[in-house]
Amino acid sequence: HVQLVESGGGSVRTGGSLRLSCAASAIGDTYNCMGWFRQAPGKEREGVAMIYMIGGSTYYVDSVEGRFTISRDNAKNTVYLEMNSLKSEDTALYYCAAWQGRVYYWGQGTQVTVS
């Protein structure tokens, strides 16, 4: 099992910044990728950014490219999402995920509101 604990959400003005953190603790299971997903009211959950824990390759959805940065601290088993130039359309419940293959583990979600 992998437990994920998110922090750092909140309310911010348009153009502002927030930093999300996700700390992972694994018991008996492993993962090789971590990332952030988000779900806005009435919309499907979408992938925002992901990072490979080995090597550090990153991928972003087009709508956040250049504004969001995902990073990791393997020593702390923590992934971060630095969000800059926030827009109202970034408002959503943000979920941290860890996975390997088709096995996903999810955090409880943290709300980001941009107005």
C-alpha positions in Angstrom: 0.0 0.0 0.0 1.1 3.6 -0.7 -0.3 6.4 1.4 -0.2 9.9 -0.1 -0.7 13.1 1.9 -1.2 16.4 0.0 -0.8 19.9 1.3 -0.5 23.5 0.0 -3.9 24.2 -1.6 -5.8 27.3 -1.0 -7.3 30.4 -2.6 -5.3 32.8 -4.7 -5.9 35.7 -7.0 -5.6 35.4 -10.8 -1.9 35.6 -11.7 -0.8 34.3 -8.3 1.2 31.3 -7.3 0.7 28.2 -5.1 2.9 25.2 -4.3 1.4 21.8 -3.7 3.3 19.1 -1.8 2.6 15.3 -1.7 4.4 13.1 0.7 4.4 9.3 0.0 4.8 6.4 2.4 4.9 2.9 0.9 4.4 -0.3 2.8 5.0 -3.4 0.7 4.2 -1.7 -2.6 6.3 0.3 -5.0 5.8 3.0 -7.6 7.9 4.6 -10.3 5.8 7.6 -11.2 4.1 10.3 -9.3 1.9 13.1 -10.6 -0.9 15.5 -10.1 -4.4 15.3 -11.4 -7.3 17.7 -11.1 -11.0 17.7 -11.3 -13.2 20.8 -11.7 -16.9 20.7 -10.9 -18.8 19.1 -13.7 -15.7 17.9 -15.5 -13.7 14.7 -15.7 -10.5 14.2 -13.8 -7.5 15.2 -16.0 -3.8 14.6 -15.7 -1.8 17.8 -15.1 1.8 16.8 -14.6 3.8 13.7 -13.9 7.4 12.8 -13.1 9.4 9.6 -13.2 11.0 9.0 -9.8 14.1 7.6 -11.5 15.6 9.9 -14.1 13.2 12.7 -13.4 11.5 13.0 -16.8 8.5 15.2 -16.6 5.3 15.7 -18.7 2.6 18.3 -18.6 -0.8 18.9 -20.0 -0.7 21.6 -22.6 -2.8 24.0 -20.6 -0.2 24.3 -17.8 3.0 24.0 -19.8 5.3 26.9 -19.0 3.3 27.8 -15.8 3.5 24.7 -13.7 6.6 22.8 -12.6 6.7 19.4 -11.0 9.7 18.3 -9.0 10.7 15.5 -6.6 12.8 15.0 -3.6 13.5 11.2 -3.5 15.1 11.4 -0.1 11.8 12.8 1.3 9.5 10.7 -1.0 7.9 14.0 -1.8 6.6 15.5 -5.0 5.9 19.2 -5.5 3.8 21.2 -8.0 4.8 24.8 -8.3 1.9 26.7 -9.9 2.5 30.2 -11.3 0.4 32.6 -13.3 -2.7 30.9 -12.1 -5.9 31.3 -14.0 -9.5 30.9 -13.0 -9.7 27.7 -15.1 -7.1 26.2 -12.8 -9.7 26.1 -10.1 -10.2 22.4 -9.2 -9.6 19.7 -6.6 -6.0 18.6 -7.1 -5.1 15.0 -6.4 -1.7 13.5 -6.0 -1.1 10.0 -7.4 1.6 7.4 -7.4 1.6 4.5 -9.8 3.5 1.7 -11.4 1.9 0.1 -14.5 -1.8 0.1 -14.0 -1.8 0.2 -10.2 -2.6 3.7 -8.9 -2.7 5.2 -5.4 -4.4 8.4 -4.7 -4.3 11.2 -2.1 -7.4 12.7 -0.6 -7.2 15.9 -2.7 -6.5 19.5 -2.0 -8.6 22.4 -3.2 -7.2 25.2 -5.4 -9.4 28.2 -6.0 -8.3 31.0 -8.3 -10.5 34.1 -8.5 
